[in-house]
Amino acid sequence: MTTRDAGHGDASRRRRRALIAASALVVAGAMAVPVTALATDDSDSQATTLAEDFASAADEYQVPRQVLMAVAYQESAWETHSGQHSTDGGYGPMHLTDVTPAMLAAGDAGAAGRGNLASMAADPALHTLRAAAKLTGLSAEELRTDPAANIRGGAALIASYQKKTTGHTSAEPGNWYAAVARYSQSTQRQGAAAYADRVYATMKKGAARTTADGERVTLRADSEVSPATGQLADLRLKSAADTDVECPATVDCTFVPAAPSNGQVSDRPANGIRIDTIVIHDTESSYDAAISAFQTAGGSAAHYVMRSSDGAVTQMVPTKDLAFHAGNYSTNMHSIGIEHEGYAAHGATWYTEAQYEATADLVKYLADRYDIPLDRQHIIGHDNVAGPTSSLVAGMHWDPGPSWDWNHFMNLLGVHTGRHGVGPVGSVVTIAPGFAHNKQTVRICPDDDPTGATTECTETRQASDFVHLRTAPSADAPLFGDQAIHPDAAGTDRINDWGSAAQAGQQFVVADRDGDWTAIWYSGSKVWFHNPHGRNTVRAHGVQVIKAAGTSPVAVYGSSYPDASEYPSGLSPSTQSPLSMYTVPPGQAYVATRPPALTDDFFPSSGTVVTGAKPMYTIQYNHRVALVYAAEVTAGGR
């Protein structure tokens, strides 16, 4: 398996966001030219251009062409996606959704094994493609695979929303505001209005771009369009006006609600669901594109999005609620997600001091509010989240990437590195390389960089937050290959290959020492990193360490659901299985990142929280955390 697989779970999301981000740059400088589309391949004289498809659908359903094109631009940047769905289950230029349980299981909801997966996928907002099929008489397959049919389906939906709201269609683009807002599928007034405002801003400014299929598409600017914003009241949407932003006074914070389907309403922690983790992400897109993506039904959302240039914040999910951000439902239950405008392959150029400082203020505010310890065991990266099932581990996200300066960020939180050094075998060390002077070689390939700036795989030596791990105490020894990514091969220096990297702030038990090299227990193996005079580590004290309680390997899990017998009647139990490639072998030791906690589950339809009787430890197993049953291990202090 190549290291491309290490980050493939991000690929389609990143491509879609990058298209929106790239096209947003074009909007800013768009020229007022007629609507047109030029195909670069004229081999099929019967083929229609996208402009012709938009014009035909607009005429058929009496939707102003610029309204239809501006909606499609916000939904897909006019990309057809060749019949493939985006990570939020949308198809074609109009992003008609048809989300399956499998998509929710493998996506940022991390809902694999959940007993209520089918009901989660039944939300009508996740199936606009089916609604379009009824309106047009076209098959679902046509709407998925044929761009012209897809555009017709989108036009039919918009027209149906218009007629339901105003009773008739209109030739005036400004009179379609409510229909456009309804197309967002948002059930909250602010979210629907924000979407419609972006669509009308596109009409005002115009837009132009060349799609991945080689067509040049241009929407003429119309500075005179005047949206009838008063129509929004006719949709009778719930208002989030009473949702106060949850931010410290030191940051510029606004609230824009994410799509309701991208999370779940809860009442944490009052309902017994603890909040004990903050997850740091990057957007792989522009700030505005991330906000737009989180307002799109069927995908992901974080609680907060941080802007690169000045550290401004948009809150999108109340902290009492679950946001689908981590790719693991158990993690989503107990965490708050913070996205950062930026690209992991270009991290150091995007993660600005303003962004670091604003995030630090926000994290300190949240930590104080929810009694979350300010350490790397509770403030983690998306790349540290456990994979919920064996099949999903390899594709878990790897953001914010090796250019996020964990040492600096933790210093801003008041957590300082301490004196470097390494103790004897059996002691615990905190990984603590410098950042600016910790130069590591990483290989960046086009698939790692949605900006398009990387056109071929390139080796780059850059400041990094990790140390490479090897199979022996030698610079010539192969890199350790994580079992989920490289079951039969060595690791690589690909930037998304998280399997051979120990990251700043992570804690491990010393397994051996050999001159300038230190070994740690990691992913069921003894691995080595260069550590002359302990310059890349700090001795850790007062931490809890777990070992196998008997002579058999201990099973490792990615989620923490109760046993089926512990669920009340009438509720479908969630299930979990050990991660097949991982165990804690006898004789090895791993750091417990927090005290053991009882397994639990949540059913948003009734607000029921199910708590099991078996506690589980979260441990620093490899680059990611994992879970083990407390009854199967012994624990001791170090």
Beta strands, then each sheet from edge to edge (+ up, - down):
strand 1: 36-38
strand 2: 90-91
strand 3: 96-97
strand 4: 207-210
strand 5: 216-219
strand 6: 253-255
strand 7: 263-264
strand 8: 277-280
strand 9: 304-306
strand 10: 313-315
strand 11: 322-323
strand 12: 335-340
strand 13: 379-381
strand 14: 428-431
strand 15: 439-444
strand 16: 458-463
strand 17: 466-468
strand 18: 501-503
strand 19: 507-514
strand 20: 517-522
strand 21: 525-530
strand 22: 537-540
strand 23: 544-548
strand 24: 554-555
strand 25: 583-584
strand 26: 589-592
strand 27: 597-603
strand 28: 608-620
strand 29: 625-629
strand 30: 633-637
sheet 1: 1+ 5- 4+
sheet 2: 2+ 3-
sheet 3: 6+ 10+ 9- 12- 8- 13-
sheet 4: 7+ 11-
sheet 5: 21+ 20- 19+ 14- 22+
sheet 6: 15+ 16-
sheet 7: 17+ 18-
sheet 8: 26+ 23- 30+
sheet 9: 24+ 25-
sheet 10: 27+ 28- 29+
end
